[in-house]
Amino acid sequence: MKVEVITTGTELLLGEILNTNFTYLAQELNARGFDVLYQTTVGDNPERLEDALKIAAARADIVITSGGLGPTRGDITKELVAKFCGAELYMNLEVWEHIHTLLSKRNICIAANNDKQAMVPSGAVVLRNEVGTAPGLVLEHDSTMFVMLPGPPFELKHVCEKELFPFFEQRFPQNGIIKSHTLKLYGIGESGVAELLDDLILQQSNPTIALYARHGEILVRLTAKAAAEEEADRMIAAMQEKVEAIVGTYVYGYDNDTLPEVLGKELLERQMTIAFAESCTGGLASSLMTDVPGSSEYLKGSVVSYTNEIKRDVIHVNKTILDKKGAVSEEVALEMARGVRELIGADFAASITGLAGPGGGTRKKPVGLVYIAVADENGEECRKFNFSGARSQVKHRAAMAAIGLALERVKKCSLNREDLEEISNDHDTDR
């Protein structure tokens, strides 16, 4: 079933609020096997909304609207859908009684225009809204089903979960499901992943493969459409095996996993700790780490060494190196990582120094240049990055890169330890 979602409200077009209703509807409908192919947002304008309804009815089996069911003159969705379908409006006494009861319980004076919300198109199925005054409605015309939902997100979700989705399950029992599974990659760019997976992408049908770049990481989303969840899981698992055979070394997690969370799990498993020294990111990497509950078990502390004085006096960056190489340099990044590790007494340390912009860049050291270093008992390493984007984007990408590099280092050191243990065990056996 092809679906188009029409969200109404001038405030959406002005960017005053986020369109969370569409995000919710798209996720829930796709999971239930509906193909959400189009999304339109229109303001509170009768002519433009009427045009949107005509276009949607010509290309979708189900047209879902959100918003425009309130008591004001600007709430016009119901009236225009009814007009499009040739349905007369009538006063639904059950809805009218619900509105009056709800407002009375909330000690809200009932206005004359509240009765407008009790007007229902003839032939429509009423979807009860127990948490608001505007009911949802389902009205069919020719080969199109129109679903009208209230605009407030809490009310829309309530009506969907309690009324609309059960209605769809009865009406479309053989619709099947669409299920997605996401692989999260770090350490490779979108073009690199696209090139490696090109043959698989060209051959895809069901499941499908989609690539997304986000904050320095790459998402590979596998989506399968099947009659049942078990079948979709099998299809996704088979495709995942093929994908990971090609790019598995870059996969750090799945679905809702985050880099800070995965790094934390790795540190917890090894009962090890980490510290950060941050200059251009101003503590953002540490903040991202502490977004994970229980991070105090492995994040021992951090220093925001924003000035040269703090770099020199607190984490003991060599003054000569600072003067000679400058704060944004590989040498200083390495000194910062060593210094904060010794100061805080952590097993691992990561440092970030760079130019977040928008000013301060030079030909040799442009805005977006960032050095990130990691250190542990076995030594240290540093990498150079050139990030693009606004100041906030450079900061976020640098913070994520530092967490990613730390994750690489933790895994690498663990492998080295395992190798040493194997060598030691072999020697013991020989004796």
Secondary structure, DSSP 4 states (H G I P E B T S, - for coil): -EEEEEEE-HHHHTTSS--HHHHHHHHHHHHTT-EEEEEEEE-S-HHHHHHHHHHHHHH-SEEEEES--SSSTT--HHHHHHHHHT--EEE-HHHHHHHHHHHHHTT-PPPGGGGGGGEEETTPEEE--TTSSSPEEEEEETTEEEEEE-SSHHHHHHHIIIIIHHHHHHH-TT--EEEEEEEEEESS-HHHHHHHTHHHHHH--SSEEEEEEETTEEEEEEEEEESSHHHHHHHHHHHHHHHHHHHGGGEEEETT--HHHHHHHHHHHHT--EEEEESTTTTHHHHHHHTSTTGGGTEEEEEE--SHHHHHHTS---HHHHHHH-SSSHHHHHHHHHHHHHHHT-SEEEEEEE---SS---SSS-TTEEEEEEEETTEEEEEEEE--S-HHHHHHHHHHHHHHHHHHHHHHHHHHHHHHHHHHHHHHHH-
